[in-house]
Amino acid sequence: MFDLHLHPDGLTDADLQTLSLFGVTHGLLPAHPLLGNPTEKALLAQFQELCGRQRQRCARAGITAWAALGIHPRALPRRGAEAVLSALPELLQSGRARVIGPAGLYRDTEDEREVLLAQARLARRLRVPLLVTLPVAHHEPRTRRTLDLLRAAKMPRGRVVVDGVTGRTLPAVRALGYRAALSLHPDGLGADRAVALCRKHGSQGLLFASHAGDGASDLLALPRAQALLQRAGLSALAARVAQRNARALLPP
C-alpha cells in the first residue's frame, strides 16, 4: 500500500514497523505547519529533516518514502518565502523529494494566494506533482477558489493531487481531471466514509492518505480501508486506490 500523507515525526519506530507489517510499503512525507512563528530557517530545517532522518527512519522500517516540500498555508513566513521556494529545485533533483506542497489556502489571504500560485508555477516548470491541501473551515468556497487558482496557473491535470476533499467537493476536483486524496484521519473522512466514496464514485484518480502522525490519528486506517473494500468484493478497486494510482503519480 502507498500512503500519500504520513508524518513520521509524530510516529515511533514501532509505529512505522507496524505500518510496514500491515502492508504499507510506500509513503509521501509532506511538510506540515510549524508551531509558533514559521521562519525561513525553520522551514528549511524541516525540509532537511524530512529528506534526511525521517526518510531514513521509514526505510529502516521497510517503507520507501519521499518528501513533499512546500509552504503550507498555515506556515507562511513573514518574510523569506521566495528564498524557501528557491531551495526546492535542488532538493527535488536529489530524488529525496518528489512533490511540491502542501500548498493551499487557509484564510484565503492575498499572501496565501500568491504563494499557492508560486508553488503551482514552480511545480509546472520542474514537471513534478503538486500536493494541494483543502481547509476544513469554509471548505466549499475555498475549494472553489483553490481550483480557480490552479486553472490560472495552468497546472497539468495529471500532476495535481488535492488532499482533504469531501463528498461535496470530490466531483468538482475530479471534473478538472485532478487526483483526489481521501483523508482517513479521524478529523477528515475516516476510513468508513472514504470507502463509501470509493464505492460510489469508483477508483479513477482516487488515493488514500492516512495523515498518520498528525495528532490523534488512526495508525491502521489505510489497511482497514483496503480490507473493507476487499470484503465487499472490490479487490481490484482497493488495489488501485491503495497503491496503483499513487504509483502512477510517483513511479519508482
N, C-alpha and C positions, 0 to 999 in steps of 0.2 A: 504494500500500500504506500501511497505517496500523500503525505500530509502537507498541504500548501501553506500552513501557518503554525509554526512551532516556536516557542520561546524557551529554549533550553536553559537560559539563565534563571528561569523560575522553576526548573526541574532538577532533581537529584540525579546522580549517576544511576541509581537503582531505578528511578522512573524511566530514564532513557532505555535501560536494559529491558524493562517491562514492555515498553512500546515495541522494541525490536522483537521480543519473544512473541508478541501478539501480531506480528506481521508487518509492522511499519518499517519499510526498507529505505525510504527516501523522504526528505523534508526540505521545506523552504523556511529560512530563518529571517523574518522581517525585522527591520529596525522598529523600535517602539517609542512611545512618548517617554521623555525623561522627567523624573521628579524634579521639582524646583525650576530654576531658570535655565532653559537649554542654551548652551553657548556653542560656538563653532568648535571649540576644543573638545567639549563633552560629546558632541555628535560624532566627530571624527574618531574619538576614543572608542565610542560604541561600535562604530564600523569595524575598527581593528579587532575588537573583542569578538564580534560575530564571525568575522572572516578567519580568525585565528583560533582562540581557545574553545569557543562554543562549537565550531565545526569539528574540531578535534575530539571533543567530548562525545559528539554524536557518532563520529567514526569509530571510536573505541567501543561503543555500544552496538555497532553494526548498522548504523543509519548513515547513508550517504546524504550529505546536506550541503546546500548552498545558501548564501546570504542574499537577502533583498535589501538594498541600501537606498535610502532616500530620506527626505524630510517629512515626517509625519505632520499632519496639520495641527496636532496638539503639541508639536515640538519645534515650532518656528523660532529660530533665534532672533533676537532684536537686531542683530547685525551679523554679517558674515554668511548669509545663505548662499551667495554666489560662490564663495570660497569652498563651502561644503560640497556644492554640486560639482565644482571643478575637480574635486578629488575622486569623483566616481569613475571616470573613464579608466584610470589606471587600475582601480580595484576590480572593475568588471573584466578588463583584459587579462587579469591574472587568473581568471577562472574560478576564484573563490566566491565571487558574487555573480549571479546570473540575471538578476532582475533589478529594476529601479522601483523604489517605493518602500512603504506605502505612501502614496500621495493622495490628497483628497481635500475635502472641505469639512471643517468642524463648526466654526461660527459663520462661515461664508463671508469672510472679510476680503477686502481688496488684496491684502498681502497673501492670504491663502490662495486666492485665485491666481495671482501671479506666480507663486511657487509651484502650484499644480501645473500650470501651463509650461513653466520652465522644465519641469521634470518630464512632462509628456514629450516636449520637443527634443530633449536630450535622449530619451528612450528611442524616439523615432530616428534620430541621427545615428545612434550607436546600433540600431537594429536589435534591440533587446526588449523583452516584455516589460510592461508597466503594471505594477500592482496598485490598484486603487482601493481605498477604504471608504466606506459609507458610514455616516454618523447614525446613531440611534435617534437622537432628538431631531425633529423636523426632517424626518427621514425622506419622505417623498419629494418635497420641494428641493431639498439639497441633492437628492439623486438626480433630479431633472437638470439642475444647474451643473452638476458634475458631468453629466453626459453631454450637455451643450458645449462645455469647455473641451472635452475630449474630441468632439467633432471639429471644433475650431482649430485644435492642434493637429488635426489630420492624422491621428494615430491609426496605423493599420489595424484592422479589426481583429485579426488573429493574434495580435500581441498585447491585448488588453485583458486583464483579469480584474473583475470587480468583486471585492470581498465585502460581505455584510449585507447581501441582498435579502429581501423578504419575499413572501408570496406576492405582495403588491408591486414590487419593483423588478422582480425577475423578468417578467415579459418585456419590459422596456429595454433592459440590458441585452437580452437575447435578440431582440428585434434589430439591434445595431450590429449584431454579429460578435459581440464581446463574450468572453468566457465569464462565468459566474461562479464564485466560490461560496459554498453554503457553510455557514458558521455552525459548528457542532458544539460551541461553547454554551454553558447554561445561560449566559446573558444574551446569546444570539438565538438561533432557531432551535438548538438542541437536536440530538440525533433523530428522534422520532419525527419531528416536523420536517427535517431535511429529507428523510427517507420518503415522507409523504409527497414532498415536492418533486422528488425524482420519479416517483411512480406516476404522478400527474403529468409532468412535462417531458419525461424522457431524459436521456443522458447527454444529449448534444450540448457540448460546451460547459457541462457542469463538473465541478471539482469539490472535494471535501477539505475543509480547513478546521482543525480542532481548536486552535488557539491555546493548546495545552501549555501550561506555564504562566498563563495570564490570569492571576487571581485564582478563584475557586473554580478551576477548570475540571473537565471530565477527561481524565487521562486516557481512558479506553473508548472514547466516543467514536473514533473512526472505525476500530474493529467492530464495535457494536453496530454501527450503521451498516457496515458491509454484511454482517451476519443477518441483520433484519431483512436486507434485500435478498440475500441468498435463500433464507427461509421462505420468502414469498415467491420463490421460483424465478428470481430475477438475477441470476448469477452473472449473465453477460452484461447487464446494466451495471451491476455492482463493480465489475472489473473495469468498466470504462470510467465510472465516476471516481472510484477509489484509487485508480492507478493510471490507466491508459491516457486519459485526457491531460493529466499533468505531465506525463512523459512526452506527449506530443508537443506540449508547450516548452518543456525543458528537457530535450533529448540528452543522452549521455555525451 
